[in-house]
Amino acid sequence: MTELLGKDLLGIEDLNREAIVSILDTAVSFKDVSAREIKKVPTLRGKTVINLFYEPSTRTRTSFEIAAKRMSADAINISVAASSVKKGETLKDTALNLEAMNPDCIVVRHASSGAPHMLAEYMECSVINGGDGFHEHPSQALLDILTVSEKLGGVDKIKGVNVLIVGDVAHSRVARSNILGFTKLGAKVTVSGPPTMIPVGIEELGCKVEYNMAKAIKDADVVMMLRIQLERQGTALFPTAREYAKLFGLDALKLKSAKDDVIILHPGPINRGVEIAPDVADGPWSLILNQVTNGVAVRMALFYMLLGGARE
């Protein structure tokens, strides 16, 4: 298993199609664990996982913690706000000190792109990128792909599917990982949003750009709405939230132009009424909660494959 991933998971960019499919297949096998009355297997008993999050997170951090505990690993959450980082400790020193405690895996989220890569150079234990700056969020893309493949009836059905990603692509690590992941499986990816939110050269990742969302949604089999990341924007990139919602928010009116069996995704957290209307987020097309459920299974699969666990 580990030969497909190596020591670390730092980005979808590093994975080939075989590795992605193997992760998804492994995740499916672990979904049964979460459906049991006793949601735990001894697969990683004696292993230690540290969640090192320099940015706020609910779904990702909790999902990694639950995944570790369901495999009987010891999961430790480090709150950076209450750590030595506030005393001036560098990321490198933090890494070396944690390494001295002999953990088996560190999941890191950081505002700086490339931070997990730097940690991986200094640490012998496995490093999983839980989201770095504007770069990548690999586990999120994997759970998104799993959610779509389940709905379509298999990962092979993703080939030729039209995936539309709408919103703040410029500041979205989720968008980059999904573009890379879906294109490696043969999907056709289009991004849409205000020109101020579409980075120059994004086409080099294998997608195309369509600024008119109403036009782009007509051919879409999958629509992923992105959160407007105001905390990462130095200046306002659109006039008002109302205008953004009118042009790029997904509501029932725009959804009428989509295919009847369109799949709606959102990595969360949701700004209801801005990038997505409540009736769409909670509607029959939405697989948003399925994404959350699949997040635990995907992260269990990553721990299993990186830490060399033995199946029960």
N, C-alpha and C positions, 0 to 999 in steps of 0.2 A: 504493500500500500504506500509506504513512505517514498518509494522510488518515483511515484507519479507526482508527488508534491515537493519532495526534498525536505529540508529541515523546517522551512517556514512557509506561511501563506501571506505574501505581501501584496499580491494584486492578481487580477484576472489576466493581466497582460502576460504573466509568467506561465499561465496554464495553457495546455493544448486541449483539443476537443476530447481526447481520451480521458484526461484528468478530470475535466468538468463532468463528463458522463459518469465516471466512477464515483465522484463525490455525490452526485444526485442519486445514484443507485444505492449507495451506502446510507444516505439520509432517509430514503424510503424505508429501508429495513429497520431504521431506528424509530420510525413514527409509531410503531406498535408499542414501544416502551411507554410513550406518553399516554397511551389509551388504556394502560393496565390500571388495576386498582392500586397496586404497589408500583409506583413509577420509578423504579431503580434497578440497575443491573450492576454487577461487580466488575465490569470491564476495565475500569481505570482505577481500581482500588489501590491506594498508596501513592497516586500521582497528585501533584499540586499544581493548580492553575491560579495565576494572579491576573486580575483585571485592573489594568493601570489606565485610568481614563482622565485625560487632561481637559476634556470637554464634557458638558452635560449630556447625559444619555439615560433613557428609560428602557426602551425596547432592547437595544443592542446589549447593554451591560447585563440587564436582567436575564436576557435570553442566553448569553454565554454562561452566566452563573448557574441557571437552571440546568443547562446542558451538562455542565461539569458535574453537578451534584447527582443528576440522574444516572451518571456513569460511575458514581461512587468516588469521584475525585474530590480532593479538598479544594474548595474555591474561596479565594481571598479577594475582597474588593479594597482597593486603595483609593481613598478620597484625596485627590491632589490638594484640595483646599485646606486639608488638615495634615498635609505631609511636609517633609523637609524641603520640598520644592519652594514653599513659601518662605523658607529661610535662605534661599539662594542656591540650592543644590541644582546642578546641571542635569540634563537628561542622561548624559553619559555616566555621571556618578550614581544617579539613581539606578541605572541599569546594572552597574557593577556591584552595587550593594545588594540588589535583589538577586543577582546571579550567585552571590556568596551564600545565599540561603538555599541554594539548590532547588529551585522550582523546576517543573517539567515544561511549563508553557506560560508565556506572558501574552495577554491580549492587550494591545495598546491602541488608544485613540488619542490623537494629537492634532492641534490646530496647524502644525507645520507639515507641509507635504514632505515625505521622505523620512519622517521621524522613525517609523517602524523599521525601515531599511537600515538606519544607523544602529538601532538597537540590535538588529539581527547580526550585525558585524561584530559587536562586542560580546554577545551572549551565546553560550553553547546550547541553551535550551531553545525550544521552538518559540517563534514569535508569530502571532497572528495580527494582521492589520485590521483593527476595528474601526478604521476611518482615519485618513490623514489629509488634513487640509482640503485642497480642491482636487486631490489626486485620485484616490480610489477608496472603495468600500466593498471589498470582494465578497464577504459573506452575505451582504445584502443582495448583491447581484445573483448569487447562487440560489438564495431562497426565492427571489423573484422568478428566476428561470424554472425552478422546481414547481412553483405555483402554476405557471403557464403550462408546463409540460403535463402536469396532472390533469389540468382542464382539457387539454387537447388530446390526451390519451397516449402520451409518450414523448420522450425527448426527440425522437426522430421526426415528429410532426412539427417541430419548430422550424425546420428548413422551409424557406419560402414565405414564412409568416411576416406580415407587416407590423412592425412595432413602432409606435409613435411615443416619443418622450417630450413632454410639454412643460415649459416653465424656466426656472432659473438654472439653465444648463451651465452657465459660466462658473457658478459657485458650487456645483453639485458633483461630489465624488461618486454619488450613486449613479448619476447619468453616465459618467465615464466607464465605470465598471460594467454597467448594463449594456452599453454600446459594444464594448469589447466582448462580453460574454455571449450576447445574442448573435452577433455577427459570426463568431467562431462556430456557432451551431447552424449557420446558414440562414438566419433571419435577415430581413431587410429593415434597417433602422432609420427612422426620420426623426429629427429634432425640430421643435417649434417653440417660439417665444418671441418677445420683443428683441429687436436687433441688439439692444444694450445687454441682453442676457445670453446671447449666443456668442461664444468665443470664436475669434478668428482662427481658422485652420481646423475646426472641429471635424471637418470632412475627412481629415487624414486618419481618423480612427475607424473609418469605414461606413459612416452614416451620410445622409444628405440633409440639407436644411430647407425647411419650408416655413416662411414667416407667417403665412396665412393659415391659422389653425383650422378654420372652417373647411378649407380645401384639403388639408392634410388628414383630417379625421375620417374622410369619406372612404379611404382605402385601408384604414387601420383595423387589424385584428386584435391588437393589444394597445391600450392607451395607458401610459404611466404619467401621472400628474406629479410634479415636483413642488415641494414647499418653497415659498419665497424666503430666502435666507437673509433677512434684514441684518442679522448680526454680523454677516460677512461682507456686507455692502458698505463701501466707504461713503458713497453718495446715493441718493435716490435714483433708481434706474427706470422708473416709470412715474407718470404724473400722480395718479391716485390709485388706491386699492380698488375703487369702484370701476375705474376705467380698465384696469388690468383684468378684473373679473369678467367684464363685458367682452373683452377681446380674446382672452386666453383662459378664462375659468371654464371648467367643464360643468355645464348645466344640462337640464333635460332637453332644451331646445337644440343645443349643439349635438347632443347624443342621438337625436333623430336622424342625423346625417351619417351616423356610424352604422356598421353592420349589426344585424339583429343579435348576433351572438358575440359581440365585442366583449373583451375582458378589460376590466378597469383595475388598475393598481395604483398604490400610493405608498411610498416608503415611510411616511409619517415623520413627525406629527402633522396632523391635518389642520390647515386653516380653513375651517368650514365657511363657505360663502365667498371665499376669495379664489383659491385655485380649484376648488371643487365644491359643488352644491351639496347640502346635506342629503337630499333625496337620491343623489347619484352615489354618494359615498356609502349610503345604507341600502342601495338598491340591489336588484338581482344580478346586475352585471359586475358588481364589486366583489373582488377577492382580497380585500385589504386585510381582513381578519385571518384569512387563510395564509397570507404572507407571514403574519405573526406566528401562527402555529408552526409553519414550516421552518421558521427561523431557528427554533429549538432543535429540530431534527437535523438541519444542515450543520449547525454548530456542534452537535454530538458527532456527526460524521467527520468533521474536521479534527476534532480531538482524537477520535479513534484512529484516523489515518496518519496524523502527525505523531501521536504518542505511542503508536504501535500496540494498541489494545488488542486483546484476544476476545473474540465473540463469546458470549455466554453459551 
